[in-house]
Amino acid sequence: MSEISMKIVVPVCSFRRPYAREFLETERVPSPATVYGFLLSLVGEEDRHVHIGTRLALSVTAVPRVSRVLRTAWRVKKSNVGPGIGSNRRPDYQEILTGLECGVWVWKGDLAERLCRVRDDPSSMTRYGGLSLGESRDLVDEVSFDPQWTPSSGRWLFREPQGHYPLPVWVDHVGSKGTHWQQFSVMDAPLTDPPAGDQRWITIEPVRGTPTDK
């Protein structure tokens, strides 16, 4: 079993806050659920249930710039009109991040093993489509495995019950009942492998006892 780390560079992205409506605010850091989806896409896994229980850690290594843009958002106002047509679209302001760089660590397990195979033999990977962090338009520019970190510290997510950042670690795509939220704090720490049991390790799993959308 192996542990693996990687550096991810995304030129433009947005991580919409769950209750943002008229003004589409973005979180300054991707959620654990978003990072998990990225990792599955990287190894070409279509079934997100396969690697439930994966533990990962996340740090922002270059603070992105925040901009506000005016974009056309689709909505369902009239059911007899197609999506994005007439009153089923509206202008909304949206925050976007530019120049995001982050580090991801994946604890020993099946997903870490698959990532190691991708690192060691990229031709063994079978996948399709663009590689994104979040929405499909938020394309990843660079993935570097086991990088040398410069600078040597970053802004880490720490699990903390009284933290100020509620983020999903699992998203229920058939409603919201099964979405698993956790509270986090963001603190500076060296860019080294977190030790076992550290509060930076986040377990990807649905809410216990809630059926998943398999």
N, C-alpha and C positions, 0 to 999 in steps of 0.2 A: 504494500500500500504506500502511496506517495501523497505528499502535500505539495501544492503548486501555487505560484503567485503570477500575476500578470498586470501589465500596465495597459490601460485602455484610453485612447484619445478620440474624442468626439467633437468635431468642429462646431456643430449646431444641434441643440437638443432642448427638450422641455419636459418636465415631470409635473404634470398638472396636479395641483392640490385638489383633494376630493370634493370640497364644497365650493370651489371657485365656479362662478356662473357668468356674470356679466363681464368681469375682468378675470381672464384665465391666468392666474398666478402660477408660478412654478416653484417647486421645492429646489433648494440649492444643491441637493444631493439625490442620486437615484435611490429608489426604495430597494430593499433586499429582494422583493418579488420581481422587480424590473431586472436586477442583476442576474437572478436565477434564470429568467427567460432568455437573457442574452447568452448565458453559458450553454443552455440547451440548444439554442440556435447555432452556436459555435461548433458544437459536436455533431449537429445534424439530428438531434433527438426531437421527435414530434409529440411524444407523449410526456407531458410535464409531470405525470404521476410516477414515472419510472424512478426518479431520483429524490423522492420525498425523504426528508431526513438529512439532506446535505447541509453541512455547516460551512458558512462563508463569513469573511470579514471584509469590510469596505472602508477605504480612506480616499478622500479627495486630495490629490497631490498638487493640483494647480487650480486656484480659485477662479471660476469662470466669470466673465463679464455678463451683466444682466441688461437686456434690451427689451423694449416694448414695441410690438408691431401690430398693425391692423390687418386682420385676416378674415376671410369668409368662413364662418362656421356653419355646418349643417345641423338641422334640427327637424323634428317632426311636428309641424303645426297643423298641416292638413293631410289626412291620410289618402285623399284622392289625387294628390300631386306628388310627383316623383321627388326623391331626395335631392336636395341642393337646387331645387327649382322654385322660383317665386318666393312665397312666404316661408318656404322650408329652408331658407338660408338667411343669414343675418351677419352683419359685420360685428366682430368682437375684438377687443384688444387682448393681446396675449404676451406674456413674458417669455423670452427665450434666453438660453444660456449659450455663450460662445466661448470656445477654448477650454472645454472641460477635460481634465485629465484625472483619472482615478486609478487606484490600485485595488485589486481583488485577490484575496487569499482563499483557497478552497481546502478544507480539511480532508485528511485521508479518507478515501471511500471510492465507490464506483465511479462517480462523476470526476473526481480528481484523476483516477486512472485513465479515463477517456480523454481528459484534457492533456495528460502526459503523452498519450499516443499521438494526439494532434500536434503537440509540440515537437515530438521526435520524428514523426513521419506524416507531414501534412497530406501526402497523397492518399493516406488511408482513410481520410475523412470523406464522407458522402453527405452533402447538404445542397440546398438550393436557395436562391434569392439573396437579397442584400443582408448584411449583418448590421443590425441596429441595436441601439440601447434605448428601449422604449418604443415610441411610434416608429412605423416603418420608414418614415422620411428621415429619422434621426440616425443617419448612417455612421458607422464607426470607421474612423480613418486608419487607426493603427492598433494592433494588439501585439505586445511584446511579452514573452514568457520569461519568468525569473529575471527581471531587469535589475540593473544597478540604479538605485534611487538617487536622484539629484533634484531638489534638496533631500535631506535625510529625514524629514519629518512631514507629517500630513495631518489633515483633519479627519479623525476617525469617528465612525458611528459606535457608540457604546450603548448596550442595553441598560436602561435605567427606568424603573417604574415611575419615577417622578420627572422623567425627561420631558422636554418641551417639543419634541418632534414625533408625532404619531405617524408611523409609516407601515404599509402592509408588507408582511412576509409571505403571504399567500392571498391570491385574489380569486373570489368566487365570480365566475363569468356568467352565472345564471342567477343573478340577483346579488345581494350583498351579505346574506346571512352567514355564509361560510368564509368570508374574508377575515383573515387573521391579522390583527393589528398589534403592534408592540410600540412601546414608548422608548425613545432614544435621546441621548445627548450627543453633542458633537464636541470633541476635545482634541487638542494637539497631542501627538505621541510619535515616537520614532517609527520609521517605516521598516520594521522588522517583523518576523513571524510572531504573531501573538501566542503566548503560551497556552497550553491546555487549560480549560476552565475560565479563561479570560472573558470579560464582559463584551469583548468585541466579536466573539463568535456568535453567529446568529443561525438558528436552526430553521430550515425551510419546511414548514408543515402547515396543514389546514387547522382550523379550530377543532380541537379534540371532540369527537362524538358527532361532528357535523358531516353529513354525506358530501363527497366531492362531486364535481360535475363531470365525472368520467363517462 
